Amino acid sequence: MDSEKVTVTVQSSAGEETPLLVGDAMRQILDFFELLNFAGGSEGELIAWEVISVSMNSPLTITARAVPRSSGVDATSIARREKANIAYSFSDIIKGERIPDWMNDDARDRAKSFLKRNTNGVGRTDIVLYENSKPLVINPTAAGQAFKNIERYEKSIVPIIFENDLSRVEYGSIEAKLKSLTSWYDKPAIVVKERLSKRDITCVLRPEVAHEIGKTHSWIEIWAGKRALISGRLNFQKEGRLQLVSADNIEIIDQKPKRFEDIADPDFTGGLEIRDYLNQLWGDDID
């Protein structure tokens, strides 16, 4: 069975004669494929999108195919569901009819980032979901309307008005899975998925921290989905949601399973036989 493919073309807002900025083009591609996985629901993380062709000329065009992250996963059926959800959802959002159920807070944030860039920096994004079919075209007008519709929906679902401003800064740690490299106002940064909330968080690295990490860890680890303990300044929004981390230290957590030899203590019973040790522990005669 042929694998499912998607082709995304990103054009400059200044026309075909003007090259795209690298940051705009790559973030647009990353945002779209993140949205694809969100559209797959709980099964979205079971597949990945593998690049099979790239045209680096302006406009930038990337074709990717769905591949399973592990054996036994039916990547084709998951990819088809993702593509169908994306196709219907973008149409509905642009028309202002509804926001799909699969679009949680993180997915809506990703969608707004994708759409807003289409009104400033990226002039048009063409998405071919099915071979020989017309592309789904996101132009500035459609993107602007969709962005407003998402914001209107978010205002309608806020259950209460936050009378108390919960924005604050704390110093602490979070455990998260490393996802991708990025930048934040020209500073090196990492996007991570926080373990408890499952939300994507941007961790900004001071130059000296980035340099120190580079000496002790390969940056390839970022793309390998490693778990890490990130310490530093935690910035919370007014509704109390963690928004940004200014990282002072990032410690990669060893994910290798422990061997019995690594944790066994041969002197655990102090030299006693098991029966004698249990008798001493419980104060009874164990038969």
N, C-alpha and C positions, 0 to 999 in steps of 0.2 A: 504494500500500500504506500502510495506517495505521501511524503510528509507535507504538512500544511505550511504554506509560505505567506509572507507578508512583505510588501515593498513600500517603503516610505521615502518620499522625495520632499526635501526642504529647500525652499527658494528664498533668496534675499528680499528684504523689503524695498531695496533700492533698484530691483530689476535684475535681469539675467546677466547684465554686463558687470555688475558689482559683486565681488566675491562675498560669500557668507563669512561672518565671524565664527571662528572655531567654537567658542563658548556657546553661542546661540544654537548653532547647528547640532552639536553633540548633545546638549541638554535637551533639545527638542526630541531627538531620537530616543534618549534614555527615558524621558518622561512618557513617551508613547508606549514603549515596551513595558514599562512599569505598570501603566494603565491596563495593558493587555493582561498581565498576570493578575491584577486586581479583579478584572472582569471574569476570571476563572474561579473566583470564590476561594474556598478552602483548598481546592485542588490546583490553584494557580502556581503555588510554589513547587509543585511536583514536576514542572517542565521549565525549560529555558529556551531562549530564542538565539539560535546560532547564526552568526553572520556568514553568508555564503557568497555575497558579492557586494562590492562597494565602488561607487563612482565618486571620486573626490573632487571632480570638477563642480563648478557652480551651475545648476543646483546640485546639492548633495543627494545621492540616492543610495539607499541600503536595502538589500533583500536578505531576509532571515527566515530560517525554518525552525519549526518546533521540534525539540529533542527532549527525551526523558532525562531527568536528573539521576534516576536509578533504574535498574532493570525491573521489568514487570509493569511499568507505567505506560498506559495508553496515551501517548502524547497527542496523537491525532484527534481523538475525541475531545480532549481538554482544549486543544488549540481551536477546534471548530466552535466550541462553546464560547471561548474568549472572543473570537472574531465576530460571531453573531451578536454577542452582547455589546461589543464596541460599536458595531454598525447601527444597531437600533438605538443605542443610548445617545450617541452623538446627534442623531437625527432628532430624537425627542428633546434633548437639552437645547439644541439650537432653536427649535420651535417653541420651547417653553412649556411643553406638555407635561413632563415629569422628570424627576431625577431618579435613576435606577436604584433598586435596593442594594445592589452590590457596591455602590459608591459610598463607602464609609468616610469618616473624617479625613483619613490619610489619602484615600483615592480622590476625594474632592480637592484637597490641597494640590495633589499632583495634576489633576485636570485643569485647575485654575492657572497653575504655573505654565502648563502647555498652551492654554488658550491665550493667556496674557502675552506670552512671547510672540504669538501669532499677530499681535497688534503692535508690536514694537521690537524690531530686530529681524523677525521672520515674516516674510510677506505672505507666504502661502505654504501649507503642508498638504501634500497629496498622499493618500493611503490606498493602496491596492490590496484588498483583502482576498480577492478571488481572481484566479487567472482569467484573462480576457473580459474582465468586468470593468465598468467605469470606476474611476477612483473616488473615494470619499474626499471631498475637497474642503479644507478648512482655510477660508480666506479671512482677512481682518474683520470684515463685517459680521460674518457668521461667528467668528471667535469672540468678538466683543459682545454679541447678543447672548451667546452661551455662557460667557463669564458672568454677565449680569443675572442670568437666570439661576445660576448656581448660588450666587450670593443672596438672591432673593429667597431661595429655598432655605438656605442656612439661617437666615433671620427668622423665617417662619417656624423653625423647629427648636429655637432656643426656648427651653422650658421656663426659665426665670431670668430676670434682670439681675445681674450681679451687683448687689448694693455695696458689697465689700470688694475692694480691689485686692485680689490675691497675688498680684504680680510681686515677685520677690527674687532675691538672689541667695542661694545657699551654697555652701562648700561641702561636697560629698562625692559619692561614687555611683555609677550605674553599671549594670552588666548588659552587654549588647552584642549583637552580631554585626561584624563589619560588612558593609555593602559596597561602597564605591568611594573613589576619590572625587573631590570637588573643590570649590573655592568659595570663600565668603568675604565679600568686599576686598578681593585681591589677596586674601590670606589663605594659606593651605588649610584644607578641612577634609573631614571624612563623614560620609553619611552612614549612620548605623541604625539597626532596628533594636530598640530598647526591649529588654526581655519581658518586663511586666506589662507594659502598655501595648506592645507590638507596633508601636509607632516609629516612623522614621524621624531621627533626630540628627541635626547637623552639629558636629563637634569641631570647633575651630582650634587649630594648633598654633601656638606661638612658634616663631621660627626656630628657637632653640629646642623646643620639644620635637618638632618635625625632624630636625637634624639628628637628635638623639635617637629617635625611633629608627631613622634610616640606617644608623650604625649598628643597631642590634637586631633589626627585623627587616626581611625583604618586603618591599612594598607589594610584591605579588601576593602576600598573605591577605591583603585587603580584598582581593578578588576571590579568595578561596572561602569566604564565609566564615572566617575564624571568629570565635567568641573572645571578648576582651572585657577587662575591668577598666573603666575610664574614670579618672578622678580629676576634679577641678571645680570650677565655678558653674553652678547649675542655675540657669535663668528660666523662671516660670512666667507664663502669661497671666493676665489679670483674672482668668477663670481658673488659675491654678495648674495649668497644663505645662509640662516641661517643653520648652521651645528650643533652647540652645545650650550647648556645653562649651565652655572655654577650658580646654583640656590642659592640665598640668602634667599628666602621666597617662600612658596607655600600656596596660599589661596584658599580653596575649595569654589566654587561659588554655592550659594543656588539655586537649580533648581526647588524648589517647586513653583507651581503657586500661585500668590498673590490672597488673598481673597479680595472682595470688601471692607470689614470692615477694612482691613489693609491699604488701600490707600484712603478711603473716608475721606473728611474733612467737618464735619458738620458746620463749621464756614466759609466756603469758600466765601459765599455771604455777610458776615458781618452782618447777621441778616435780610437782605432784602429778600423780596419775589423774585422769579425768574424773574418776569416781571419787577419789579423795578430795579433789579440788571442789567438786560440787557439794560434798558433805560438809566441807569447811565453810563454803559460801552460804548454804541454806541452813546449816545447823541440824540437818536430819541425815538419817542413813538412807542413801539412795540405792535402791535395789538394782 
